[in-house]
């Protein structure tokens, strides 16, 4: 009997509607690298599904220095395991900080 084994995809690797938000990317870039703690050359690193000439939503970026960003792009799951990072939780954390910032600026 041939039965197809279904692999459950982690929620962070499922495709989502792409949202572009430059202010959010600039905001995340202000934080230190989540892997090594460096405050220099920090980039907003897109997590999640990537296709050719495509990036995931800007609302799923995390701050990584250039060195860690390159390592993350090479092997996202391995990088997260190596540095003991819960990517989905970190995305939720930075989104929460952003929403708090927006709430304060609305006052």
N, C-alpha and C positions, 0 to 999 in steps of 0.2 A: 504494500500500500504506500502510495506517495501522498504524504500530507505536507502541505506548505506550512512552514514554521513562520509565524508572524513575529516580527521584532517590534516591540513597543518602543516608539521614539520618545525620547526625553522631551518635555514641553519646550525647552529652549531651542531644540533643533527642528521644530515644526515650522513650516512656512506661515508667516503672518503678513498682514497687509503692511506694506512699506510706508512708514511715516517719516517724513523729512522734517527735522527741527534743528536748525543751526544753533539757536540759543541754548538748547539742551546739550548739544555736543560741546559748546564752549564752556558750559557750566561743569560738565563732567571732567573736562580737561584740567580744571583747576585743582582737582584732587591728586594725591600721590598715587603711584603705581600700586595696584592691589596685590601684586605678586612680590615685588622686591622693596617697595616703599620709596623708591626714588621719586623726587619731585622734579627732576629735569627731563626734558624731552618727552613729556607725557602726551599721548595721543588718545582720542576716543576710539576704542577698538570695537568694531561691530562683532557681535556674537550671533549665533543662530545660523540659519540656512544661508549659504552663499551660492550663487550661481555664476556662470560666466558673465562678466560685466554687470553683476548685480550685487547689492549689499542688503543685509537685513535692515529692519527698521532702525531709525536713529534712537528710538526709545529703548533699545537693547544694547547700547554701547556701555563699555566699562573703561575706566582709566588704566592704561598700561603704558609703560615707557617703551621706547622704540625697540629695545632689545627683546623685552618680554612680549611685545606685540607681534614681532616676527616669529617668535617661538610659538605663541598661541595660534597664529595663522597656519603654522606647519602641522600642528596636532592639538586641536582644541581640547579634546577629551583627556588626552595624556597630560597636557599642561595643567588642566583643572585638577586632576588627580595628584600630580606631582606637588602642586602648591596647596592642596587641600582647600580648593575653592568651590563653593556652591554657587555656580553661575546664576541660576534662576533666583536665588535669594539675594544675591548682590544686585541684580537688575532691579528687583522689587525695592531694595533699599534705596538705590539712587533715584528711582522714579518717585519714591515717597519723599525724599529730600527735595526733589524738584517741585513736587506738588505743594510742599510746605513753603517753599520760596515764592511760588506763584500766589499762594494764599496771603502771605505777608505783604507782597507788593500790591495786592488788590485793596488793601486797607487804606 
